Amino acid sequence: MAEAAAKIAPARSAAFEILTLVGANKGHSDELLHSPRTAALTPEDRNLATALVMGVLRWQIALDARLSKLLARPEQRLAEQVALALRMGAFQLLHMDRIPAHAVLNESVEMCRAAGQPHAAGMVNAVLRKLAAAQRPGTRIFESPAAFAERLGHPQWLVERWVAAYGREAALAICEYDQHEPQAGSLFPSHLAGQPEPPPTAAHPSHAAPQMDDGSRLVAELAAAALPFTGDRTPRVWDCCAAPGGKTLLLAQRLETAAILATDVSSKRLAQTAARIRRYPHTQHVQCLVADAAAPASAASPSPVDGPFDLILCDVPCTGTGTLARNPEIRHRLRAEDLARQAERQRAILNGALSRLAPGGRLVYSTCSLEPEENQRVIDAIAPGLRRLPIGPLIARLAELALLSPNVAAELTRSAVRDGALRTLPGTHACDGFYAAVLERPNPATSQKVSA
């Protein structure tokens, strides 16, 4: 096995190890690609390892469908190491034009041997030879959702949900978007684009937003714009699920006079968030605290989070189906039954946050999920007595502040506003899929003045 391992290029060896860990649910692709497993690679090998890992995860369903037809027994279940060697080989043959077929075949065979599966080496060689010689499938005149789900490497059950919720063309566009590395954002003017994270001692330009996807940034910009007028006092703002901290950084940048609390239930993630926030010179008014936002505020059960708050950003944990382009393994781990479990947690967090919302205060609820159970149905299940504010005027406000161009603001209002909430779709909009809704707790004192 050591002799076989020595014949495998370092980039492919690292990619094989990372994909093995991801498949066993022992790590996230992005974290593993920035771990010691790739630190010793040259920049070129690191790029190749990244392309292999992300490419195989994006195309796994499609690759398995092609490969199964070339097996002697298409229904047979292969050992995971053998299946992975085949997937890596097939991805290189079908999607990486610069790698010679003989190199792909040789290293795929050696991967089987190095992984303790020498008996499968001949089968791997034969199957990949057939794949290399086979004609590429032609373009179909019409594809069913099941057909384009398989072709574009997505679970059929998930795609059928998107077709039902958004229509066939939008679902197809989501799948196509998910199969490529996300590109630099185009929603915001170029001079306001996210900059690389500064080193701890560097001064960060005050005009540049922290580095994040445009959909994530749009939610943070809308949240900042949603802060109600608070008179002469210092407004209190709570980012209740703050990790990894990008939205907190933008809130701190936009709301310079606010007292901002950033919390997360994970002490590890909160420590990483706090370290990131400390790199910026404009975050002195941000306090970081480990806390579970789902814990309700009450005198009988004290909580480390002391309300009330004028503005709460409730960007809850979710399935992340709007981020499959950058988190491709989600599609392999997610099950339909996970949606109810996520929604229960989301309702608990939302209710915990609402218990700390001041009269007249506003809460922005958001997810990076495309699933209705995690979005509008969570909002529909909240207690009565809260106003739902339309998102359109906040988008217009971003245009007034020159954070969005008038054309982009108009297009977002036309295509990304549903029932008064924000709903971006990958492929339709140049960003991840995000949902955001704005809630306001009525202020009895203000209402009485108006009625009087």
Secondary structure, DSSP 8 states (H G I E B T S, - for coil): -HHHHHTS-HHHHHHHHHHHHHHTTSS-HHHHHTSHHHHTS-HHHHHHHHHHHHHHHHHHHHHHHHHHTTSSSTT----HHHHHHHHHHHHHHHH-TTS-HHHHHHHHHHHHHHTT-GGGHHHHHHHHHHHHHS------S---HHHHHHHTT--HHHHHHHHHHH-HHHHHHHHHHHTS------SS-GGGS-B----TTS---TTS-BS--HHHHHHHHHHHHT----TTS--EEEETT-TT-HHHHHHHHH-TTSEEEEEES-HHHHHHHHHHHTTSTT-TTEEEEE--TTS---SSS--S----EEEEEEE-----GGGTTT-TTHHHH--TTHHHHHHHHHHHHHHHHHTTEEEEEEEEEEES---GGGTHHHHHTS-SS-EEE-SHHHHHHHHHTTSS-HHHHHHHHHHSEETTEEE--BTTBSS---EEEEEE---HHHHHHHH-
